[in-house]
Amino acid sequence: MPDTASSGDHTMFAYAFHHLRHDDLVRRAEHERQAREARRLRRAARREAAAGVTGPEGRTRRRHARAV
């Protein structure tokens, strides 16, 4: 007579292992997304700094002298 408890244990182990693996892959994917976003933001900041763009407050110099 086959031992059904041991095959059931194996099935539960495989099921639990599948969920552990799935959770690990989800965590890794989230980490990769965060790293990609951080790289994108750093790259954008470098490009902005290289272009000298600081926004409206950076443009305080007037083109022409003010008439008094």
C-alpha positions in Angstrom: 0.0 0.0 0.0 1.6 3.3 -1.0 2.2 6.0 1.6 0.0 8.9 0.6 1.2 11.2 3.4 4.7 11.3 1.9 3.5 12.2 -1.6 1.2 14.9 0.0 4.2 16.3 1.9 6.1 16.5 -1.4 3.2 18.3 -3.0 3.0 20.8 -0.1 6.8 21.3 -0.2 6.6 22.0 -4.0 3.7 24.4 -3.5 5.5 26.3 -0.7 8.8 26.3 -2.7 6.9 27.7 -5.7 5.5 30.6 -3.5 8.9 31.4 -2.0 10.4 31.5 -5.5 7.5 33.7 -6.8 7.9 36.1 -3.9 11.7 36.3 -4.4 11.2 37.1 -8.1 8.6 39.8 -7.3 11.1 41.4 -4.8 13.9 41.3 -7.3 11.7 42.8 -10.0 10.7 45.6 -7.7 14.3 46.2 -6.8 15.3 46.4 -10.5 12.4 48.9 -11.2 13.6 51.1 -8.3 17.2 50.9 -9.5 16.2 51.8 -13.1 14.1 54.7 -11.8 17.0 56.0 -9.7 19.4 55.8 -12.7 16.9 57.6 -14.9 16.5 60.4 -12.3 20.3 60.8 -11.9 20.8 60.9 -15.6 18.1 63.5 -16.0 19.7 65.6 -13.2 23.1 65.4 -14.9 21.6 66.5 -18.2 19.8 69.4 -16.6 23.0 70.5 -14.8 25.0 70.2 -18.0 22.5 72.3 -19.8 22.6 74.9 -17.1 18.9 74.8 -16.6 17.9 75.6 -13.1 14.4 76.7 -13.7 12.8 80.2 -13.7 14.7 81.4 -10.7 18.0 80.9 -12.6 17.0 83.6 -15.2 17.4 86.7 -13.1 19.7 88.6 -15.4 18.0 91.1 -17.6 18.8 91.4 -21.3 18.6 95.2 -21.4 19.4 97.9 -18.9 16.5 99.4 -17.0 15.5 102.9 -18.0 15.3 105.2 -15.0 
